[in-house]
């Protein structure tokens, strides 16, 4: 699988947000805040489920509460995807 660029990841995250919120993707930018997009805590929960399904990751609860913008979401997902792609640590050494 080719390495995903941050721009590809951002556009995928924006597409998921647009679909989950039923708003045009063009109205969302990397610098949009959830407040500007009128995403409340309930919307946020639904959004987390949609993102977890889209990227096949698990977003920790404490991470969810810190997300306030599209950029933070993209950065957080990028970090989770990198951790998932990293080889498991060998604790037997």
C-alpha positions in Angstrom: 0.0 0.0 0.0 1.5 3.4 -1.0 2.3 5.8 1.8 -0.6 8.2 2.2 0.4 11.9 2.0 -1.0 14.3 4.6 -2.9 16.1 1.8 -4.6 12.7 0.8 -5.3 12.0 4.5 -6.8 15.5 5.0 -9.1 15.2 2.0 -10.3 11.8 3.2 -10.9 13.2 6.7 -12.8 16.1 5.2 -14.9 13.7 3.0 -15.8 11.7 6.1 -16.7 14.8 8.1 -18.8 16.1 5.1 -20.7 12.8 4.8 -21.2 12.5 8.6 -22.4 16.1 8.9 -24.3 16.2 5.6 -22.5 19.3 4.5 -20.6 20.0 1.3 -16.9 19.0 1.5 -16.1 22.3 -0.2 -17.3 24.2 2.9 -14.7 22.4 5.1 -11.0 23.3 5.1 -8.1 22.0 7.1 -8.3 25.1 9.3 -12.1 24.7 10.0 -12.9 24.3 13.7 -15.7 21.9 14.8 -17.4 24.9 16.3 -17.5 26.6 12.9 -18.9 23.4 11.4 -21.5 23.2 14.2 -20.2 19.8 15.3 -21.4 19.3 18.9 -20.4 16.5 21.3 -23.0 14.0 19.9 -21.9 14.8 16.3 -18.4 14.2 17.5 -19.2 10.7 18.7 -20.8 9.8 15.4 -17.8 11.4 13.6 -15.3 9.3 15.6 -17.2 6.1 14.7 -17.1 7.1 11.0 -13.4 7.9 11.1 -12.6 4.7 13.0 -14.5 2.7 10.3 -12.9 4.6 7.4 -9.4 4.3 8.6 -9.7 1.0 10.5 -8.2 2.5 13.7 -9.3 2.9 17.3 -9.4 6.5 18.5 -8.9 6.6 22.3 -11.6 8.4 24.3 -9.1 10.8 25.8 -8.0 11.7 22.3 -11.6 12.5 21.2 -12.1 15.1 23.8 -9.1 17.1 22.7 -10.2 17.3 19.0 -11.4 20.8 18.2 -10.5 21.2 14.5 -10.1 19.4 11.2 -6.3 19.9 11.4 -6.1 18.3 14.9 -8.2 15.4 13.7 -6.0 14.9 10.6 -2.9 15.1 12.8 -4.3 12.6 15.3 -5.3 10.1 12.7 -1.9 10.4 11.0 -0.3 9.5 14.3 -2.6 6.5 14.9 -1.9 5.3 11.4 1.8 5.6 11.9 1.6 3.7 15.2 -0.5 1.0 13.5 2.0 0.7 10.7 5.0 0.5 13.0 6.3 -3.0 13.8 5.2 -4.3 17.2 7.8 -3.7 20.0 9.5 -6.8 21.2 9.3 -6.8 25.0 11.1 -10.1 25.4 14.6 -8.5 24.9 
